Amino acid sequence: AQKVTQAQTEISVVEKEDVTLDCVYETRDTTYYLFWYKQPPSGELVFLIRRNSFDEQNEISGRYSWNFQKSTSSFNFTITASQVVDSAVYFCALTAGGSYIPTFGRGTSLIVHP
Amino acid sequence: EADIYQTPRYLVIGTGKKITLECSQTMGHDKMYWYQQDPGMELHLIHYSYGVNSTEKGDLSSESTVSRIRTEHFPLTLESARPSHTSQYLCASSGRAGTGTGIITEAFFGQGTRLTVV
């Protein structure tokens, strides 16, 4: 069985603050993929990043960075210098083994105040 | 840009009506999924398909049904809509990133259908 836990239900910050969204996953498979999606108020899910289990390199894309640590089964997402447009619900997801079916966390609602 | 389309975007319908939510993708993905989501809440998998003529129920029990007669098309049908079916329905697909590669793509999502049953 696989599971994704996003313990933070809602985070509220002021613009320009840095914020980290936590994601902890569980799987018995050695091959798996981790994802982050953003869901703005309009409702569509926007893909942000994919990371496979054999690649523990951290990644930076502009103000976004991801920290993948197999030792703690975590795949955390940091937004540097947050902006109002970052306000959205962020979902972490896991696809493991041969099932292909993405398992999503409950999501973290990020509110960035001007 | 994702090539997966859902229609309609918004639907308001009376109780007892039969409705079909359409979902099509042009990426040749064999895996397709339907999720149900209340605004800003978690996604619940209600149906999935591994390919043509393959459909399975997901984790969340749903009164809807699906079909997969063609690779690109994965419609969801509610035979008799009820107010409890009011929600957003998201369709998604995934596959392999290139021929011969074992890399699994992310799930590509449609824009969703917001269903209101009155």
Contacts between the chains, C-beta under 8 A, distances in Angstrom:
chain1	res1	chain2	res2	distance
A	33	B	104	5.5
A	33	B	106	7.9
A	35	B	106	5.3
A	35	B	107	7.5
A	37	B	109	7.8
A	39	B	40	7.7
A	43	B	39	7.6
A	43	B	88	6.1
A	43	B	111	7.1
A	43	B	112	5.0
A	43	B	114	7.1
A	44	B	109	6.2
A	44	B	110	7.6
A	44	B	111	4.8
A	44	B	112	6.2
A	45	B	90	6.8
A	45	B	92	7.8
A	45	B	107	8.0
A	45	B	109	4.2
A	47	B	2	7.9
A	47	B	106	4.7
A	47	B	107	7.7
A	47	B	108	7.3
A	47	B	109	8.0
A	50	B	105	7.6
A	50	B	106	5.1
A	52	B	103	6.9
A	89	B	40	5.2
A	91	B	43	7.1
A	93	B	107	7.4
A	95	B	94	7.7
A	95	B	104	5.8
A	100	B	31	4.9
A	100	B	50	7.4
A	100	B	94	6.2
A	100	B	104	6.4
A	101	B	31	7.7
A	101	B	33	6.9
A	101	B	45	6.7
A	101	B	48	5.8
A	102	B	33	7.5
A	102	B	92	7.7
A	102	B	94	7.3
A	102	B	107	5.0
A	104	B	42	6.5
A	104	B	43	4.7
A	105	B	42	7.5
A	106	B	41	7.6
A	106	B	42	4.3
A	107	B	40	7.2
A	107	B	41	7.2
A	107	B	42	5.9
A	107	B	43	8.0
A	109	B	40	6.1
